[in-house]
Amino acid sequence: VTALQDEKNSLMSENEIMNDRLDQLDDSLDDPNTVVAKKYFNAQLQLEQLQEENFRLEAAKDDYRVHCEDLEKQLIELQHRNNELTSLAEESR
């Protein structure tokens, strides 16, 4: 029982130390003057910019896809028209 109590006390003190370290890290993120906080905010800003660019590129991709489908339809129509005109030209010869 004594050994378990000692182990429990040891784990509790280690837990307190870890919680103190965690609080210090949280405080360093909240203080905008620390290097860690600056890197964190820069990374967060870069992430937001990349997400915006990704959204813009996805929208452009969708626009190009629609445009490509329209061009494919036009191509098919023009090929049919070309075939019709070719057969009319052969008939007239």
Backbone torsions as a table, in degrees:
resi	resn	phi	psi	omega
1	VAL	NA	-41.3	-179.5
2	THR	-64.3	-40.5	179.2
3	ALA	-63.9	-41.0	178.5
4	LEU	-66.9	-39.0	177.6
5	GLN	-64.5	-40.8	177.5
6	ASP	-62.8	-42.9	179.2
7	GLU	-64.5	-40.8	178.2
8	LYS	-61.9	-45.6	179.0
9	ASN	-62.4	-40.3	178.8
10	SER	-63.4	-45.2	179.6
11	LEU	-66.2	-37.0	178.7
12	MET	-65.7	-41.4	179.1
13	SER	-68.3	-37.6	176.5
14	GLU	-64.9	-39.4	177.4
15	ASN	-62.5	-42.3	177.2
16	GLU	-61.8	-42.5	179.2
17	ILE	-62.3	-44.3	179.5
18	MET	-64.7	-40.2	177.4
19	ASN	-64.2	-38.2	176.8
20	ASP	-63.3	-42.4	178.0
21	ARG	-63.2	-41.2	178.4
22	LEU	-63.1	-42.7	177.3
23	ASP	-62.2	-39.9	178.6
24	GLN	-63.5	-41.8	178.5
25	LEU	-65.4	-41.4	177.0
26	ASP	-61.8	-42.0	178.6
27	ASP	-64.8	-36.6	-179.5
28	SER	-68.9	-30.3	176.5
29	LEU	-73.7	-31.3	180.0
30	ASP	-76.6	-26.7	179.0
31	ASP	-83.9	112.0	-174.9
32	PRO	-69.6	-5.1	-177.8
33	ASN	-92.1	-9.7	-178.6
34	THR	-81.0	153.7	-179.4
35	VAL	-63.1	-40.9	-179.1
36	VAL	-63.3	-43.7	-179.6
37	ALA	-65.1	-40.9	178.8
38	LYS	-62.6	-44.4	178.7
39	LYS	-63.7	-40.3	179.7
40	TYR	-62.9	-47.6	-178.9
41	PHE	-67.3	-36.7	176.2
42	ASN	-64.6	-42.0	178.6
43	ALA	-65.5	-38.9	179.1
44	GLN	-66.1	-41.8	178.1
45	LEU	-64.0	-43.2	178.9
46	GLN	-63.6	-39.5	177.6
47	LEU	-61.6	-44.4	178.9
48	GLU	-63.1	-41.6	178.9
49	GLN	-64.0	-41.8	179.4
50	LEU	-66.7	-36.1	177.4
51	GLN	-66.1	-40.6	177.6
52	GLU	-63.9	-43.8	178.9
53	GLU	-64.7	-39.2	177.6
54	ASN	-61.6	-42.6	178.1
55	PHE	-61.7	-44.5	179.7
56	ARG	-62.4	-43.1	-179.7
57	LEU	-67.7	-36.9	177.0
58	GLU	-63.7	-41.1	178.6
59	ALA	-64.9	-42.2	178.4
60	ALA	-63.7	-40.0	179.0
61	LYS	-61.4	-43.6	178.3
62	ASP	-63.0	-41.1	178.0
63	ASP	-62.1	-43.9	179.3
64	TYR	-65.8	-35.3	178.6
65	ARG	-63.1	-45.4	178.5
66	VAL	-63.1	-43.4	179.0
67	HIS	-61.9	-42.0	179.3
68	CYS	-63.8	-41.7	177.7
69	GLU	-62.3	-40.6	176.9
70	ASP	-62.2	-42.9	179.5
71	LEU	-65.2	-37.1	177.9
72	GLU	-65.0	-40.6	177.1
73	LYS	-62.6	-43.8	178.4
74	GLN	-61.7	-40.9	179.1
75	LEU	-60.8	-45.5	179.7
76	ILE	-62.6	-44.1	178.4
77	GLU	-61.7	-43.2	179.9
78	LEU	-66.7	-35.5	177.4
79	GLN	-65.9	-42.2	176.7
80	HIS	-63.1	-43.5	178.9
81	ARG	-63.0	-40.6	178.3
82	ASN	-62.3	-43.5	178.3
83	ASN	-61.6	-42.4	178.1
84	GLU	-61.6	-46.4	-179.0
85	LEU	-66.1	-36.2	178.0
86	THR	-64.0	-43.7	-179.5
87	SER	-68.7	-35.3	175.9
88	LEU	-65.7	-38.4	179.4
89	ALA	-66.1	-40.3	178.2
90	GLU	-65.2	-39.9	178.4
91	GLU	-64.6	-40.7	-178.5
92	SER	-70.3	-25.5	176.7
93	ARG	-70.7	NA	NA
